[in-house]
Amino acid sequence: MKKPVKFEGKTPIEDVRCRLEKGTLILESKRLLTVLSSAVLNGGIRKAKAIINHHVPKNFHYKKPGEFLRKVAGRLNLPEPVVGLMTAADVRKAATITHRSRELTVYALVTAGLSNPATAGDRPVNPAASGTINIILLVDGNLSEGCMVGVVKTATEAKAVALRELDVRSQYSGQLASGTTSDALAVAHTGRGALIEYAGTATKLGELVGRSVKLAVKEAVLRQNGLVPHRPLIQRLKERGITLNRLVQTAMRLCVHHPSMGSKERIRKILEEGFDKALADVNVAALVMAGLRLEEEGSLSLLPGMPGEIFREDPVNLLADEILGMAISNYIAGSKGVFEFVRFDKAKPGVLGKLGPFSDDAIGGLVAGVSSNMYTALLGRK
């Protein structure tokens, strides 16, 4: 995980400073900024000389959060008016990204907590408000109100792309997350230069906004959560509710015990070691992730010629899932692994019974291969 950023003094935009004081990130301007935001304090379209992102505890609860932030701004002696955001993420681990063209400068300041990732359209159950992605965008330019709305649109799209590229999953549906349940966004501009009316992805401003937000969100997620795209397979599985313990329990469900194998504790230990070895193999990871991706494609009706409602019934003419499962078990344990896969594929014990057509066979192939090697390790010794 990267070290906290030091926020000291000037930003790339003239007359605007960024600093960190008493758990508050402060963006302060000598001239009035025009701000469009979903902020807790002074949200909507406002004129402001300061934008703050204040750190609060994870269990923070205040009936009037706007008033709370107003008091924070007062203690910091900030010039009014102030636009205020809050987050339980560590504001010291914020990310800043700047992109420029000949006439424009876009400065992104992002904090990113991922304790409550969600997908737009999810039905949240007891949503938390602690982890949140807060984006502050400052444009050194003169934007129309419609253009500011366009910046909000493009920035939101860029945030979703960043989370997709990191494979962040919703804690509610397991689908790719598009944000968290409590994200906030503030777009500000200095008013300098000729009027700009559009900020879609086909415009130079949209390009700068998209690049800045995507990179800043990914950097902030890395700093706050240590989340990298190439993280271990066991972590990717855990994010989908498939833990090492559940894998071992699934293997144990079909374990045929022989006295020479020793105790159940010994069997569990060999299985755990087997899963650790298999999960660390990049080829196993590639095959398993292929199954998980195909599961998503199928459920979204993206498999050519197969609507999602038919896919979810696991039709008999769909053979690629079993072929993939056999390939994984064969890679891990050879032909004995394939025979073990047949057992698990028929019974679908433990976690396998809760998974879809491709994911149950991909994980089944993993479990079968490791289970087969367990028998070899415990019964194959003289």
N, C-alpha and C positions, 0 to 999 in steps of 0.2 A: 504494500500500500504506500502511495506516495506521501511525502511530507506535506504538512500544511503550507499554503501559499502565504507569503508575506505581502500584505497590502499596505503599501506606503506611497502616499503622495499622488503624483499625476497619473492620469489615464492617457490613452492616445488621443483623447479629444480635448481640445483647448478649453481651459477654464473649468474642467471637471476633475474632481479628485475622488479617489476611492481609498477608504481606510477601514480598519477593524478596531472597534472600541467597545469594551465591556460586553462582549458576546453579540455585537451588532455590526453587520456589514453596512457601510454608509457610502452612498454615492452622492456627492455634494457638488452643486454647480453654482458658479457666481451669477449666472443669468437664469431666468425662469425657463424651465423645460416644460414642454407639453407632454403629458403622460396619459396613456390609455392603459388601464390595468384592471385586474380582478382582485386587487389588494384588499386586505381587511380594513386598513385605514386609508380613507380617501380614494376608494376605488372608482372606476368610471373614467371620464375625461376630466383631467385637472391640470392646473398650472402648479408646478412645484419646483423647489430649489434643492430638495433632497429626497432620495429614495432609500429606504432601509430594509434590510432583511435580518430580523432579530431571532436569535436562538432561544427556544423555550424547551423545558423538560418534556420527555415523552408522555408523561401523565398530565401535561398542562391542561387546565380547564378554567376558563374565565367566561362569565356570562356575557361580558361586553368586551371582546378582544380588541375592537377598535379603540376603545377608551384606554385599554392597557397599553397599546402601542403609542397612543398619544402621550401618555406619561413617560414612556421610554424615550420618545423624541425630546420631551421637555428636559429630562435628566441629562441628555446629551447636548443640550443647548443648540439644537439645530434650528436653522431659519425656517419659519413656516412659509408656505404650507409644506407638509411632508406626506409622502405616499409610503405606506408601511406594509411589509409582508412579514410572515413568521414561519419558522420551521424548527423541527427537532433535530434536523441534520446538523452536523458540526460545520458551522459557517467558516471555520478556519480552513476547511478542506474544499472551499469553493474553487471553481475553475473559471479562468478568464481567457477569452479568445477574441482576437481582433482581425478583421479582414477589411481591406481597403481597395478602392478603385481610384481613378484620377480625381473624382469629385465627391466620393462618399467614403465614410468610415463607419463601420458597424462594430460595436463593442458589446460582447455578451458576458454576463456575470451569472453563473449558475451554481446552485447548491442542489444536491440530489440524494435524498434518502429513499430507500426501497423497501421499507417495512410493510407497505400496503399497495403493491402494484396491482393494477386492474386493467381490464379491457373495456373500452367503450361499449356499453350495452350489457355489461355484467349486472347481476343482481347481488350487490354487496351484502354480506352478513356481518353485522357488527363492525362496520368499517372503522379503522383507526384513522387518526388525523396527525399522527406523529411524523412518519416519514413522508416527505413531499419533494417534488421537483419544482423549485422556484427559479424562474428565468427572468432576468432583468436585461433588456436590450436597449442600448442607447445608440441612436443614429445621429451622426453629425450631418444633418440635412434638414430640409424643410418639407414635411410630409402633410398631405391633406388628411382629413379625418378618415376618408375612405381608404387612403393608403395605409394608415395606421391599422385599420382593421385587416388589410391585406397582410401586413407584417405579422399580426397575430395568427392569421391562417397559416402562413408559410412557416412560422416558428413552431407552431403546433405540429405540422406535418413533419418537420425536421426532428422534433423530439421523438415522435413515433418511429421514425426511421432509425434513430440512434438506439432505441430500445429493441427494435427488431434485429439490428446488427449485433446486439449483445445477447439476444435470445432471452430477454427478461420475460418471465411468465406471470400471468395473473394468479393471485392467490385464491381467487374465487372460481374461475373456469378452467385454469390451466392453459388457456390460449395465450398467444403473444400479447404482452401488455402494451397498451398505448399511452400509459402514464400511471399516476397513482390516484387515489381517491381524493386527494386534497392539493393538487397542483395549483400554482399561481403564476401569473405572467404579467410583467409590466413592460410596456414599450414607450420609450421617451425619445424626443428629438429636440435638437437645439434651435431649429427654425432658420438656420443659415442656408443661403443659396436659393436657387430657383425651386419653385414648387414641384414636388414629385407626387403623382397621383396614383401610381400603381406599384404593387410589391409582390406580384405573383412570381412563380418559379421561372417565368420566361423573361423577367426583368433583371437588370444588374443588381438592384437593391434586393430582390428576392433571392438571387444567387448568393449574395454576401450574407444575408440573414440565414439562409438554409445551411450554408457551410459553417458559419459561426456557431449556430445553435447545436447542430449535430455534433461537432467536435467538442463543444463545451459540456454538453450533457454526458457524452461518453467519458470525458476526462473527470467530471465531477462524480460520476458513478464509480469510476476506478478509485478515486481518492477516498470517497466515503465508504464504499462497500467492498473494495478490493476485487471487483468483478471484471474479469478479462474474458475476451471471446473464446480463447483456447483453454478455459478452465477444465479440470479433470472430468471425465465421464461420470464418475460417482456423484459429483456435484450437480451436473446437468440432470441426472436421474432423480436426485433428491428434490430438485426444484419441481419435478413432476410427481412427487409423492412416492417415489420408489427409493427407499433407503436400503442401506446395506443389511440392516436387520431384517427387513421384509424379504430381501432376496434369500438370505440364509434360512429364514422360516419357511419359505416356499420350497426350497430344496429339501428341508427336513421333513416336509409333509409326505414325500414319497420315498423317504429313505428306508431301504430294506436292511435292517440291522442284523449283523452277525457278531457273535461274541468276540471274535478275533479283532473286530474293529475298535473295541474299547468303549469307553463311555460316550454318552451323548455330547458331553462337554468337549471331548477330543474331536468328535466328528464336526461339531460347530467350529472349532478352531481351524481344522483343515479346510472347511468350506470358506471361512473368512479369508484365509490365506489364498485360496484359489480365486475368490472374487477379486481380491486386491491385485493379483497378478493379471487376471484377464482384463479387468477394467483399466489397467495401466497400459495395455497394448493398443497402439493407435489403430491397428486394423480392426480389432474388436469394436473400438469406439466408432470407427467409420461405419461399420455394418449396422451397429445398434442405432446410431443416429439416423442412418438411412431409413430404418424401419419406423422410427418416430416421426420423421418428416413425411414419409408415405402415409402414415396414419392421419396426419393433419390434412394432406392433400385429398385423401379419400373422404374424410368427414366433410370437407368443403366442396365436394363434387368436382374436384379438380383432376381426378383420374379419368383420362379419356374414355368415354363410352360407359361410365358407371356413375349414376347419380348417388349422392350421399346416402339416401335412405336405403338403397340396395346394398351399398358398401357396408353400412353398419350392421347388416344382417349376416355378414361374412358368407357370401354366396359360394356354392361349391365350385363354380368356374373360376374363382379367384385362387390361384395356386402360388402366386409370387410370394405371398406371406410365408407359406410353409417352406418354399425354396430358400427364402432368406434365413428362416430359423434353422434349417438344416445346415446351411452354409456356415452360420455362426458356430453351431455345436460341433461341426466337423473341423472347423479351423482350431477350435480350442482343444478338442479331445479326439479327433479322428473319427473313424467309423463307429466306434463305441459311443461317442457322443451323439451321433445321429440316432442310434437305437434308443438312447436315453431321451432324446428329444421327442420321439414318438410317444413315449410314456407320459411325458409332461404335457404334450399337445393334446392328448386325449383327456387327461384328468383335469387339466388347468387348475392346479391347486393354488392356494394363497393369492398373491397379487395378480397372477395370470388371469384369474377369473374376473378381474375388474378392468381389464384392458381391452382395447379394440383389436380388430383383425391383424393389423401389422405389428402393433406394439406388443401384443401378447406372444406372437411368435418370435419376435426379435429378443424380447426378454426371456422367453422360454428357451430359445437357443443358448443364450448366455447361461441360464440356470442349469440346463441339461449338460452343457460342456463342463462346467465346474463340478457338477454332481458326479459325472462320469470319472473325472480325474480324481475325485475324492475316493471313490471305490478303488481305483488303481493304486493310490497312495497307501490306503489302509489294508487292502487285501492282496496287493501284488507283491508285497515284501515277503521274503522267506523268513 
